[in-house]
């Protein structure tokens, strides 16, 4: 997917995938959800998300609703928090070592 936000191109085909999550449901399921965090070659973070009509990716017009996909720009900290939430510890250790310390 490709999206231009404030004059900058965010492209899942050319960016580096840092981590992804899927709830495992079929794309035809209203609760289907998948997300992935990327970083561009210039160091900008973004979230690709897609979901069914019973997810935060639902869009509505009048009495009709549908699932959709989108790209959302993230700060470095937001990217880190998403990766932490989804237990992507290897990527965190490699790219976000300043955010963590030994317990």
C-alpha positions as semicolon CSV with decimal commas, in nm:
position;residue;x (nm);y (nm);z (nm)
1;X;0,000;0,000;0,000
2;X;0,115;0,351;-0,070
3;X;-0,013;0,674;0,085
4;X;0,101;1,036;0,068
5;X;0,070;1,220;0,399
6;X;0,176;1,584;0,424
7;X;0,382;1,556;0,106
8;X;0,569;1,240;0,213
9;X;0,526;0,898;0,054
10;X;0,476;0,600;0,285
11;X;0,505;0,274;0,091
12;X;0,485;-0,075;0,238
13;X;0,667;-0,213;-0,068
14;X;0,983;-0,005;-0,017
15;X;0,992;0,040;0,362
16;X;1,146;-0,206;0,610
17;X;0,896;-0,424;0,796
18;X;0,969;-0,419;1,170
19;X;0,682;-0,626;1,302
20;X;0,338;-0,749;1,215
21;X;0,028;-0,877;1,391
22;X;-0,281;-1,061;1,273
23;X;-0,568;-1,190;1,481
24;X;-0,580;-1,491;1,248
25;X;-0,932;-1,438;1,124
26;X;-1,031;-1,459;0,759
27;X;-1,046;-1,137;0,559
28;X;-1,418;-1,203;0,518
29;X;-1,472;-1,198;0,897
30;X;-1,605;-0,867;1,033
31;X;-1,351;-0,892;1,319
32;X;-1,049;-0,950;1,091
33;X;-0,753;-0,732;1,191
34;X;-0,394;-0,704;1,077
35;X;-0,131;-0,441;1,145
36;X;0,234;-0,391;1,061
37;X;0,493;-0,132;1,163
38;X;0,742;-0,010;0,905
39;X;1,032;0,232;0,888
40;X;1,122;0,417;0,569
41;X;1,475;0,447;0,435
42;X;1,480;0,800;0,578
43;X;1,380;0,678;0,926
44;X;1,009;0,765;0,934
45;X;0,785;0,516;1,114
46;X;0,434;0,421;1,007
47;X;0,161;0,170;1,078
48;X;-0,025;-0,017;0,807
49;X;-0,359;-0,141;0,937
50;X;-0,650;-0,328;0,787
51;X;-0,965;-0,465;0,937
52;X;-1,326;-0,561;0,904
53;X;-1,642;-0,372;0,993
54;X;-1,613;-0,459;1,364
55;X;-1,264;-0,308;1,404
56;X;-1,115;0,038;1,433
57;X;-1,060;0,025;1,056
58;X;-1,433;0,036;0,984
59;X;-1,565;0,321;0,770
60;X;-1,926;0,427;0,743
61;X;-2,143;0,629;0,510
62;X;-2,507;0,654;0,608
63;X;-2,636;0,307;0,692
64;X;-2,351;0,129;0,513
65;X;-2,021;0,029;0,673
66;X;-1,719;-0,161;0,547
67;X;-1,371;-0,265;0,646
68;X;-1,075;-0,078;0,507
69;X;-0,699;-0,036;0,522
70;X;-0,486;0,270;0,587
71;X;-0,144;0,402;0,677
72;X;-0,086;0,610;0,990
73;X;0,234;0,800;1,065
74;X;0,397;0,705;1,399
75;X;0,658;0,869;1,615
76;X;0,959;0,660;1,711
77;X;0,809;0,614;2,059
78;X;0,472;0,505;1,919
79;X;0,648;0,250;1,697
80;X;0,840;0,122;2,000
81;X;0,521;0,094;2,208
82;X;0,343;-0,098;1,931
83;X;0,637;-0,340;1,904
84;X;0,647;-0,381;2,282
85;X;0,271;-0,447;2,298
86;X;0,309;-0,722;2,037
87;X;0,622;-0,868;2,199
88;X;0,858;-0,802;1,907
89;X;1,159;-0,815;2,142
90;X;1,418;-0,896;1,873
91;X;1,339;-0,579;1,678
92;X;1,330;-0,380;2,001
93;X;1,675;-0,506;2,101
94;X;1,813;-0,427;1,754
95;X;1,654;-0,087;1,687
96;X;1,526;0,053;2,017
97;X;1,795;-0,044;2,267
98;X;1,788;0,303;2,423
99;X;1,429;0,236;2,537
100;X;1,511;-0,076;2,739
101;X;1,732;-0,188;3,025
102;X;1,796;-0,506;3,218
103;X;1,546;-0,568;3,501
